[in-house]
Amino acid sequence: QVQLVQSGGGSVQAGGSLRLSCTAFGYTYYSDDCMGWFRQAPGKKREGVATFASDGRTRYADSVKGRFTISKDNANYTVYLQMNSLKHEDTAMYYCAAGIFSLCTDGQDLDWVRAGMDYWGEGTLVTISP
């Protein structure tokens, strides 16, 4: 049974930083996959934030480029999201997800990637005060 266990998050003031972690358990294709972070603000649909392909390619939503960094520790089956210069509008529930490699590399938009992900974490709340 695959589990994506998330940690990190919390509340900070605007301009601050947070790091999210997501560790995969029972995962069979970790070396050939696409992992990503998505978020959902109250009343809004879930949107893509960043993805990390197993060949090292990354993608970011325009709204987080230059502020967020996605990385992966293959030895510990963990993907991270370092979030700097946080804004109030970054407030949301953040979810990690995993799917097949091509999701990250087919050039489709992040909404398409979101729909194709096979596994999801439980979500962690990030709250940024103005």
Salt bridges, closest charged atoms under 4 A:
ASP33 OD1 - LYS72 NZ 2.81
GLU47 OE2 - ARG39 NE 2.70
ASP55 OD2 - ARG57 NE 2.72
ASP62 OD1 - LYS65 NZ 3.07
ASP90 OD1 - ARG39 NH1 2.93
ASP90 OD2 - ARG67 NH1 2.72
ASP111 OD1 - LYS45 NZ 3.89
ASP111 OD1 - ARG114 NH2 2.93
